[in-house]
Amino acid sequence: MAAFPQYYDIHASELIKLWAAEGFLECHNESERVEVVAEECLENLIKQTLVLVTRRKRDGKIKSCRLHSMVWDFCVRQAGQAKFLLSVTDYFPNPILRRHFLPQVLQNHRRISFSWHDLNLKDSMHSSCTNSIICIPQRGYRPKGSVQNFTSLRVLHVLRRNDCSYWELGQVFELIDLTYLASNIPNSIVPPVIAKLQNLQTLIIYRSDVRLPVEIWSLSRLRHLIAFSFHPLLLPEGVTHSLNSLQTLSVATNFVCSERMVDMIPNIKKLGICYSEEKFSAGYYLGNLEHLLRLEKLKLKMQSSSVPHLYGLTFPLLMKKLELSGRWISWKDMTIVGSLPNLQVLKLKNYACFGEQWETIDEGFGNLIHLLIDESNLKYWTTDSSHFPRLQCLTLHRCPYLDEIPYDIGEIPTLQLIEVDDHSQSLLDSAKKIQEEQWEYGNEDLKVHVKRS
């Protein structure tokens, strides 16, 4: 964590992937997932107040964290002394010192953290022992990065910033030991030579409309494949090996969930899809989503104005988090979602459900913790406290036609937070009324939060 800048908010998912790529984590049995072990390690660091939580998800998991300034100082100092990791900008605060001494110092450190500006020394920088580089981009300074002389790299990570810095890909694809790559690329096309990276576990591209070659299917160890958006994935012709290790695929544009595609990614756990075509059709085979038996998190975004009428849309029973954006489903068909036994988080955005009335039924949403409705024409909502027995957080944003929250929502014993925006005074009054009545009954745990626009 000393590789990140001081006061930097570190995404927990990012940190966990880095730990896994470095091989820091050991699973005690074959069924145990590296990610679960990593989350436990991070929670232990937090319990010891060594790591500060900056944001948590609604399900209680850590979203981002950082080090206290004193702990960060200690980590940087100890990591440098132990030659575990060199934070270059801290070790050499003066750029002139870095220019003269950095190439020599690199020879003694397996892991380094430096700014993109330091790559200006690329002609003299080389190290056969450096395994990991974490690079901090700088605004306004955008040369191509060179890793030609770092022949043993396993981890190459650029912190995500809104700039256009990128590596020389011809050099990157020669790093056959690479297990982790997170960076921008010079254009949206990933060349077929990526097939050389047979040890790659994580590929993160800070770019939209990324075109992947069919050779991506040869990376049998790939666990996480992430970009702002991918073009439709090309399936190889003939018999080929599937990506059995792939756990994350996001965001895939116009994803065709054919039977063969399901067979190619049988162990996917997190999937993000965006449909942009004007005429959405049954040819995307979304009914096959239920055959992704290990899928836990799904984001579906519809950019088309057409209404898909479900087309046999079904979900796997292990689903824990579902986000729908765009016109997907009518309120009356929400029983399909409510019947998912493990669903904990449901986010409905950008008129995801069409219609004016939602009437929930018994035995639905049994494990739902967080419900978010953001942009909706919903006008009448009828429900019972038993329909959301474990709900902890209700978030309502941009619901101009909904005048009140169902009274029974306040009687849910687990409810801790109602969040509304300031667009609808009647909805805000309704939330406060529920809060006041619960306080009269002695339930002072219920909070109402107003999101200011």
Secondary structure, 3 states (H helix, E strand, C coil): CCCCCCCCCEEHHHHHHHHHHHCCCCCCCCCCCHHHHHHHHHHHHHHCCCEEEEEECCCCCEEEEEECHHHHHHHHHHHHHCCCCEEHHHHCCCHHHHHHHHHHHHHHCCEEEEEHHHHHHCCCCCCCCCCEEEEECECCECCEECCCCCCCCCEEEECCCCCCCEECHHHHCCCCCCCEEEECCCCCECCHHHHHCCCCCEEEECCCCEECCHHHHHCCCCCEEEEEEECCCCCCCCCCCCCCCCCEEEEEECCCCCHHHHHHCCCCCEEEEEECCCCCCHHHCHHHHHHCCCCCEEEEEECCCCCCCCCCCCCCCCCCEEEEECCCEEHHHHHHHHCCCCCCEEEEECCCEECCEEECCCCCCCCCCEEEEECCCCCEEECCHHHCCCCCEEEEECCCCCCCCCHHHHHCCCCCEEEEECCCHHHHHHHHHHHHHHHHCCCCCCEEEEECC
